[in-house]
Amino acid sequence: MQSIADEEMERAYRVIDQSISMHSYLRDRYALGAFLLEVGLLACSVVFCATTFIPDDSFIKIGLLPGMVYFILGVSSILSFFASLVAWRVDWKGKSISHRDAVQKMSQVKSMFRSSYQENKKFSDECKKELLHAYWDANINSIEIPDNMFVKLKLYHLCKIELSKMASNFPGCPFCVLRMILICRSIRDVIRYYKKSKDPINVSSGNGAKETNKAC
């Protein structure tokens, strides 16, 4: 039977792996948002240059009236100002950097777990203390996962693991097919589970509490 310390080490490793997936997802998501905002600002700048320094006669030749050009310039100015306010308010680039740093910290801790286990095939008491200290230090000094996205990101992580296993077993199968199979199989299992349960609400609540204690 495993000791409490061994179970804690397994839980810490599992949570670290899950946190890396979550922070990686948020890092890429915020980076994409910041990139799109920057592209929008650059596009507005190009419109400013095109409508400011090009003579009105040039626009008439391509079928654009001066009034239409000024209207486009005004709309671009408003959009540029709005994009600047959004970029300042949401700070997607800063959030992306924070989640990137969290991924780096937790990846180092994960590497410490794996290298320590591969060397000794088990964790000594001193090694456990060192690894758990590194684990808690990485968690405390990393940006938090938003509560309203935790379940979604956990599903993302678990699906990624399952899809990785399926891809290893069926490397020639398209990703979209593997994903559809996983979705259909999960829906089928959920329906079967609740059909067998006489009191699905209580069963679900009990399992949810166990899962929370196990994964958190």
N, C-alpha and C positions, 0 to 999 in steps of 0.2 A: 504493500500500500504506500502511495506517495506521501511524503511529508508535506506540511503546509507550505514550507519554503519552496519545495519543488513545484507545487501547484502555482505558487505566486510567480515563479520564474516563467512558467509556461504562459500564464495569463499576461505577464508583462511583455513577453515576446510577441504574443498575439495582438495585443493592443498597439504596440509599436508598429507592427506590420500594417495594421488597419489604419493607424494615424498617418503613416507615410502615404497611403493611397488617398486618404481624404485631403491632406495638405497638397498633394500633387494635383489633384483635380481642381481645387480652389486656386492654386497658383496659376494653372493654365487658363482657367476661366477669367480671372481678373486680368491676366496679361492680355487676353484677347480683347476684353472690353477697353482696356487702356490703349491698345493698338488701334482699335476702330475709332476711338475719340481723336487720337492723333492724326489718323488719316482724314477724318472729317475736317479738322482744323487746317490741315495742309490744303485740302480741296478748296476750302473757303478762301485761303490765301491766294491760291492760283486764280480764283474768280476775281478777287480784288485787283490783282495785277493786270488781268486781261481786260477788265472794264475801265481801269484808270488810265493806262498808258496807250491804249489803242485808240486812234481817232474814230469819231462817230461814223465817218464815211465808210470805214471798213466794215462796220456792223450792218450798215444799210446794204452793202453789196452782197452780204450773205443772208439778207432777208430779215434782219433784226432792227426794229425801230429803236431810237435812242431811249424812248420811254420804257420799253421792255428791258433794255440793258440796265437802266437805273433801278427798275423793279428787282431784277436779278441781284444787283449789287446790294440793295437793301435787305432782301431775304437772306443773302449770304452773310451779311453783317449780323443779323439777328441770330442765325444759326451758329455762327462763330462765337458770339457772346454766350449763347446758351451752352454750347459744348464746353467752353472754358469754365463756366460755373459748375457744370456737372463734373468735369475732371477735378476741379478743386474740392467739390463737396464729397464725392464718393471715394476719391483717392485710390482708384483701382491699381495703379502702378505700385503705390506703397504697400497695399495689401498683398499684391502678388509677390513683392520682395520679401515681406514678412513670412508668407507661407513657403517661399523658396528656402529661406533660412531654417524654417522648422523642418522641412524635408531633409536638409543637410545634417541638422543635429540628430534627428531620429535615425537617419541612415547610418550615422557613425555608431549610435548605440546598438542598432541591429547588427552591424558588423562586429561589434565587441561581443555580443551574445553568440554569434555563429563561430567566431574564431576561438572563443573560450571553450565552447562545447566540443569543437572539432579537435582541439588539442588534448583535452582531458576526458572526453566522452561523458563527463558529468561536471557539475558545478561544486567547487569547494565552498565552505562557509564564508571564507574571506572573499572569494570571487563573487558569491551571491550578493554580498553587501556592496561591493564595488559596482556591480552591474545594476542593482536596484537603485543605487545612488545616482548613477548616470541616467537611468530611466526617468526617475522623478525630476532630476535637474532639467532634462530635455523637455519634459511636459510642462514644468512650471515656467520655463523661460521661452516658451513658444506661444505664438498667437493661438487663441482659442478657436475651436470649431463652432460655428454658429449653431445654437440649439435647434433652430427651425430647419436646419439642413442635415442634422446628424443621422437621422434614419435613412434619408435618401442616400447619403454618402456611404453609410454602412452597407446598404443594398448594392451600391456601386462596387464596393470592395469585394463583397461576397460573390457577386456575379462575375467579377474579373477573375477571381480564383477558379470558379467553376468553369468559365469559358477557357481558361488556360489549360485546365485538365482535359477538356473536350478537344481543344486544338492539338494537344500532344497525342491523343488517341486517334484523331481523324485530321491529320495535317492538310489533306487535300480538300476538305470541305470548306465552302465559303463562310466567312465570318457571319454574314447576315442569316444564313441557314442555322448555324450553331446557336446564335442568339434566339432565333425563333423557337428552336427546339427546347432551349432552356426555359423560355417563357411559358410555352405550352405544358411542359412537364411540371413546372412549379405550380401552375394553375390547377392542373389535374391533381397534384398531391394535396393542395390546400382543400379542394372540394372533397376528396376522399377522407381527409382528416376530420373535417367538420361533420361529415355525414356519419362517421363512426362515433363522434363525441355526442353524448346525451346533453351535456351542458357546456356548449362551446365557449360561452362567455367566461365562466369560472375557470375552465381549462386553459383558455387563452391567457387569462390574468395570471394564473399560476405559472405557466410557462414563461410569460413575459418577465415575471419577477426573477425566475431562475436565470433567464438569459441575461437580464441586467446585471445580476450578481456575478455571472460568469464572465461577461465580456467587458465590464466596466471596472 
